[in-house]
Amino acid sequence: MKQPLNPRFLTLLCFILAIALLRIANAAQLTPFANFTPIGAMCLFGGAYFPNRWKAFAFPILTLLVSDLVINKVIFQGKYGAMYEGWYLIYGIFALVVLFGKVILQKINVQNVVLAAIIASVSHWILADTTVWIGGGTDLRTMLPLSRDLAGYVQCLTQGFPFMKNFLVGTLAYSGLMFGTFELLKVRFPKLAIA
């Protein structure tokens, strides 16, 4: 006998897929929110709501991969290749964000969602910009390589700060939308509350 599809699982999957489509639309600049990424929120959401560990990590990371491939091949027409340089490090950072969703959001409330969004955004900024600096990033003022000292590292973090602010705003806004909507749906449809 076939196992019936779990409505909670299907709803969570629809949320993740909607965010992937929104991410692609943002990359194509079809929305006014192009600078505000939903990826942090998607990873926190997956970590918080998928009780199965492999699904919690697999669905957000696979969604990121598929949307990256579509963006790189279709939107940017292969200009940067199939994937950008250092993508696997960024995916590792997003896996850490999923873990934050699993750990911090064991109890879902506004305070914990805001805390998780802030921790995820600051962690993403520091870790991603550290990889840029280690990889020999460029000083955007002089277009020369960043110096291999503390001043160069601070310059790298400073250059990345505006992106972190956008990442934080996007993570907070999309987290509010995703978590708020799903919690309201759980009240309206109690079957969604069953993990």
C-alpha positions in Angstrom: 0.0 0.0 0.0 1.3 3.5 -0.9 2.2 5.8 2.0 0.1 9.0 1.8 2.0 12.2 1.3 2.7 14.1 4.5 0.9 17.5 4.2 3.5 19.1 6.5 6.4 17.9 4.3 4.7 19.1 1.1 4.0 22.5 2.7 7.6 22.9 3.8 8.9 21.8 0.4 6.6 24.4 -1.2 8.0 27.1 1.0 11.6 26.1 0.0 10.7 26.0 -3.7 9.0 29.4 -3.5 12.1 30.9 -2.0 14.2 29.3 -4.8 12.0 30.9 -7.4 12.1 34.2 -5.6 15.9 34.0 -5.5 16.0 33.4 -9.3 13.6 36.3 -9.9 15.8 38.6 -7.6 18.9 37.6 -9.5 17.2 38.5 -12.8 16.2 41.8 -11.1 12.5 41.1 -11.7 11.7 42.2 -8.2 12.5 45.4 -6.3 14.1 43.2 -3.6 17.2 42.1 -5.7 19.7 43.1 -3.0 17.9 41.2 -0.2 18.6 37.5 -0.4 16.1 34.9 1.0 18.8 32.2 1.3 19.6 32.8 5.0 15.9 32.5 5.9 15.5 29.4 3.8 18.3 27.7 5.6 17.1 28.7 9.0 13.6 27.5 8.1 14.8 24.2 6.8 16.8 23.6 9.9 13.9 24.5 12.2 11.1 22.6 10.6 12.4 19.5 8.9 12.7 17.0 11.8 14.8 14.6 9.8 18.4 15.8 9.8 19.3 14.9 6.2 16.2 16.6 4.9 16.9 19.7 7.0 20.3 20.0 5.3 19.5 18.5 1.9 16.5 20.6 0.8 18.0 24.0 1.5 21.4 23.1 0.1 20.0 21.4 -3.0 17.7 24.3 -3.5 20.7 26.6 -3.3 22.6 24.5 -5.8 19.8 24.2 -8.3 19.0 28.0 -8.1 22.7 28.8 -8.4 22.9 26.7 -11.6 19.9 28.3 -13.1 21.1 31.8 -12.2 24.7 31.1 -13.5 23.5 29.4 -16.7 20.3 31.2 -17.6 20.4 34.7 -16.0 24.2 35.3 -16.3 24.4 33.0 -19.5 27.4 31.1 -18.3 29.5 34.3 -17.9 31.0 33.0 -14.6 30.9 29.3 -15.5 28.6 26.7 -14.0 29.5 27.8 -10.5 31.3 30.7 -8.9 34.8 30.3 -7.4 34.8 29.0 -3.8 31.1 28.0 -4.0 31.8 24.9 -1.8 33.0 27.1 1.0 29.9 29.3 0.8 27.7 26.1 0.8 29.5 25.0 4.0 28.6 28.4 5.6 25.0 27.9 4.6 25.1 24.3 6.1 26.2 26.1 9.3 23.2 28.4 9.0 20.9 25.3 8.7 22.6 24.0 11.9 21.7 27.4 13.6 18.1 26.8 12.6 18.2 23.3 14.2 19.9 24.5 17.4 18.5 28.0 18.1 15.0 27.4 16.7 14.1 24.4 18.7 11.5 26.7 20.2 10.1 29.0 17.5 9.2 32.5 18.7 10.0 36.0 17.5 13.0 36.4 19.8 14.6 33.2 18.7 14.0 33.9 15.0 15.5 37.4 15.3 18.5 36.0 17.2 19.0 33.2 14.7 18.8 35.7 11.8 21.4 38.0 13.4 23.8 35.1 14.3 23.4 33.6 10.8 24.1 37.0 9.1 27.1 38.0 11.1 28.6 34.5 10.8 28.0 34.4 7.1 29.7 37.9 6.7 32.7 37.0 8.8 33.2 33.5 7.4 32.6 34.5 3.7 34.8 37.6 3.9 37.5 35.6 5.6 37.5 33.2 2.6 37.7 36.2 0.3 40.7 37.6 2.2 42.4 34.2 2.4 41.8 33.7 -1.4 43.5 37.0 -2.2 40.6 39.4 -2.6 40.8 42.8 -4.1 40.7 46.2 -2.4 37.8 47.8 -4.2 39.3 51.3 -3.8 42.6 50.6 -5.4 41.7 47.4 -7.3 44.9 45.9 -5.9 45.1 42.7 -3.9 44.2 43.2 -0.2 47.3 43.2 2.0 48.1 40.0 3.9 47.9 41.6 7.3 45.3 42.7 9.9 44.7 46.0 7.9 43.9 44.0 4.8 41.6 41.7 6.7 39.8 44.6 8.3 39.5 46.3 4.8 38.0 43.0 3.5 35.4 43.0 6.3 34.6 46.6 5.8 34.0 46.1 2.1 31.7 43.3 2.9 29.7 45.1 5.6 27.1 46.6 3.2 26.4 43.1 1.8 26.0 41.8 5.3 23.5 44.5 6.1 21.5 43.5 3.0 21.8 39.8 4.0 20.6 40.6 7.5 17.6 42.6 6.3 16.7 39.9 3.8 17.1 37.1 6.4 15.0 39.0 8.9 12.3 39.9 6.4 12.0 36.5 4.8 12.3 34.8 8.1 9.4 36.8 9.4 7.4 36.0 6.3 8.2 32.3 6.2 8.1 31.5 9.9 5.1 33.7 10.5 3.1 32.3 7.6 3.9 28.7 8.5 3.0 29.2 12.2 -0.3 30.8 11.1 -0.9 27.8 8.7 -0.3 25.4 11.6 -3.0 27.2 13.6 -5.5 27.0 10.7 -4.5 23.4 9.7 -3.4 21.4 12.7 -2.1 18.5 10.6 0.8 20.8 9.7 1.9 20.9 13.3 2.6 17.2 13.3 6.3 16.5 12.6 
